[in-house]
Amino acid sequence: MLEQLTTAAAISVLNRMLAREAWARERLAPFAGRVARIAAPPFALSLAVAEGGLFADAAGAEPAVTIGIDAAALPL
């Protein structure tokens, strides 16, 4: 439950940022349907690129790419 809430919040924030940046949505749009996983142990976030270059929840989907981040670097 907590993971779902944090994922929803992260997607909401990312999509609000993307809403202001047409160039970023245009660059993401060709990747619609693909899934990326961002892992910063103990946290992980799976994002699907939706039509129009926004993000959607992709929990349980197989990622095309996994991006690892040191959790200590997150505040930076």
C-alpha positions as a printed NumPy array, in Angstrom:
array([[  0.   ,   0.   ,   0.   ],
       [  2.759,   2.462,   0.936],
       [  4.69 ,   1.591,  -2.229],
       [  1.597,   2.281,  -4.355],
       [  1.136,   5.683,  -2.722],
       [  4.76 ,   6.689,  -3.191],
       [  4.715,   5.49 ,  -6.799],
       [  1.548,   7.469,  -7.503],
       [  3.045,  10.568,  -5.888],
       [  6.3  ,  10.255,  -7.861],
       [  4.426,   9.798, -11.147],
       [  2.229,  12.786, -10.363],
       [  5.249,  15.022,  -9.692],
       [  7.088,  13.816, -12.808],
       [  4.023,  14.318, -15.004],
       [  3.495,  17.842, -13.635],
       [  7.084,  18.681, -14.561],
       [  6.659,  17.105, -18.003],
       [  3.423,  19.035, -18.577],
       [  5.474,  22.243, -18.665],
       [  8.133,  20.86 , -21.011],
       [  6.816,  19.986, -24.469],
       [ 10.324,  19.145, -25.705],
       [ 10.696,  16.451, -23.01 ],
       [  7.309,  14.874, -23.797],
       [  8.222,  14.85 , -27.491],
       [ 11.473,  13.03 , -26.721],
       [  9.689,  10.441, -24.541],
       [  6.689,   9.852, -26.834],
       [  8.497,   7.427, -29.215],
       [  9.108,   5.145, -26.218],
       [  5.395,   4.751, -25.398],
       [  4.7  ,   1.323, -23.963],
       [  8.229,   0.763, -22.69 ],
       [  9.01 ,   0.38 , -19.015],
       [ 11.936,   1.718, -16.992],
       [ 12.783,   0.774, -13.418],
       [ 14.605,   3.219, -11.159],
       [ 16.201,   1.407,  -8.233],
       [ 17.646,   3.184,  -5.224],
       [ 17.612,   0.408,  -2.617],
       [ 15.501,  -0.043,  -0.612],
       [ 13.211,   1.877,  -2.997],
       [ 12.255,   1.048,  -6.57 ],
       [  9.945,   2.725,  -9.036],
       [  8.662,   1.214, -12.282],
       [  7.473,   3.713, -14.861],
       [  5.792,   3.086, -18.191],
       [  5.984,   5.731, -20.872],
       [  2.415,   6.521, -21.861],
       [  1.101,   8.031, -25.078],
       [  1.982,  11.703, -25.256],
       [  5.246,  11.308, -23.368],
       [  3.895,  11.163, -19.83 ],
       [  4.495,   8.434, -17.254],
       [  2.16 ,   5.766, -15.877],
       [  2.529,   3.11 , -13.177],
       [  4.13 ,  -0.092, -14.463],
       [  4.157,  -2.198, -11.3  ],
       [  4.827,  -5.825, -12.151],
       [  5.831,  -5.123, -15.756],
       [  9.194,  -6.28 , -17.076],
       [ 11.457,  -3.234, -17.504],
       [ 13.376,  -2.579, -20.708],
       [ 16.021,  -0.811, -18.626],
       [ 16.932,  -0.546, -14.952],
       [ 18.646,   2.575, -13.651],
       [ 20.512,   2.114, -10.377],
       [ 21.021,   5.068,  -8.062],
       [ 22.908,   5.133,  -4.783],
       [ 20.263,   6.035,  -2.172],
       [ 22.753,   8.375,  -0.495],
       [ 22.776,  10.497,  -3.677],
       [ 18.997,  11.042,  -3.727],
       [ 18.991,  14.237,  -1.622],
       [ 21.444,  15.766,  -4.07 ]])
